[in-house]
Amino acid sequence: MASKLLRAVVLGPPGSGKGTVCERIARSFGLQHLSSGQFLRESLRGGGGECPRGRPGCVAGGFASITAAFLALMTAPFCCGACTGFPRTLGQAEALDRICELDLVISLNIPFETLKDRLSARWVHPASGRVYNMDFNPPHVQGVDDLTGEPLVQREDDKPEAVAARLRKYKDAAKPVIELYKSRGILHSFSGTETNKIWPYVYTLLSGKIPPILSDEEN
């Protein structure tokens, strides 16, 4: 694990690759990867609520308690981590800010057409949250999860007709969050169409704040 305490958040619209970036950060710098989507799925399996479409954010009741528990995990004394998918709203950002001082916030800016193509080609394994892209990260067997052999599904809001509305909703919710962190001087934005081309710049940024345990080429 990293010897220096560091707390970071990776923001980005659906399909921006923030999960991939955060996983690489965790491997390269010995940090803990906290995924709000994975935390939510585990909480729901433990009886924390019901997710009607099997996706993070679609929770009827119980979301406040799940958010509070995730905040507690994010702010634990042992947590040297990078978080994806949280905060999603200004209210969540303000709640986190009251109890935890972030070191940096990474914002991924991906063109609309790229996001639309990625999301439309995305299929998921509901139980684990594993994501496949039929264009550049397909499963070994079409329509089947590599590890469990269980069927993959396409979320209703990943279908082409729903993607535009979903991205507009994210943009409206994220704007005040991004402005908040920009005003604090901790926001770092990266633009591009490919995660592999964005990643070296993220690696360089973090290398100036915490010693890496893997080289850029090892990711």
Summary of the structure (lengths in Angstrom):
residues: 219
radius of gyration: 17.0
end to end distance: 17.1
largest distance: 47.1
contacts: 648
relative contact order: 0.20
helix: 44%
strand: 17%
